[in-house]
Amino acid sequence: MDWTVERDGEYAGNFSPPTDGEYTIRVVADRGESYPMGEDDVFLTVGPSREEYFDAGLRRGALERLARGTGGAYYEPETVDRLPEDIRYTGGGVTLTEEMDLWDMPALFFLLVAFVAGEWVFRRRRGLV
């Protein structure tokens, strides 16, 4: 363990378990073999969070903040009838398609002319015309 430098006598370390499971970490502090200072055990379980299975109540404030922060809306059972209209007339994600004629885009027009001319020259040289 390394000294944290912020407070005298405080040390910190990292533990990255290789797999999920239950672990026991024993910390022993001493000043040499003849002067033990103390020891303690820490028990921990490593794995996916199970927090979603506990306290599954409605957190209205958090949902309203999330909706405001993302540009969405929070609906309750009394106001959910507005949802189809809000979805239908939303301004987000609107794409503007602009159609242009080929001669209005000179680079592509000249590229097309160059390909046609190149094919004509290739056929003339090979005697395929």
C-alpha positions, 0 to 999 in steps of 0.5 A, spaced: 500 500 500 502 507 498 502 513 503 496 517 501 500 524 503 494 528 505 494 525 512 499 522 516 498 515 517 493 514 511 495 508 506 491 506 500 491 501 495 487 498 489 484 491 488 482 489 481 478 482 482 480 477 476 473 474 476 466 475 480 465 472 486 466 473 494 472 476 496 475 477 503 481 482 504 485 482 510 489 488 512 495 487 517 498 493 520 505 492 524 512 495 525 516 489 524 514 482 526 515 484 534 510 490 534 503 488 531 499 494 530 492 491 528 488 487 523 481 487 520 478 483 515 473 486 509 468 482 505 466 484 499 462 481 493 464 482 486 458 482 480 453 485 476 449 490 480 442 488 483 440 495 485 434 495 480 431 489 484 430 493 490 427 500 491 423 500 485 418 505 487 417 511 482 422 517 483 418 522 479 423 528 481 429 524 477 425 522 471 422 529 470 430 532 471 432 527 466 426 529 461 428 536 462 435 535 461 434 531 454 429 535 451 423 530 453 417 530 457 414 526 463 407 523 462 403 521 468 397 516 467 392 523 467 397 526 461 399 520 457 393 522 452 398 527 449 403 522 447 401 521 440 400 528 438 407 530 441 410 524 438 407 526 431 409 533 431 416 533 434 421 538 431 427 533 432 430 529 427 427 533 421 431 532 415 431 537 409 432 533 402 435 538 397 434 535 390 439 538 385 440 537 377 446 534 375 448 540 371 448 544 378 453 540 381 459 541 376 464 537 380 460 531 379 458 533 372 465 533 369 467 527 373 461 523 369 463 526 362 470 524 364 468 517 365 464 517 359 470 520 355 475 515 358 470 509 356 470 512 349 477 512 348 479 505 351 474 502 346 477 506 340 484 504 342 482 497 342 478 497 336 471 495 339 467 501 336 
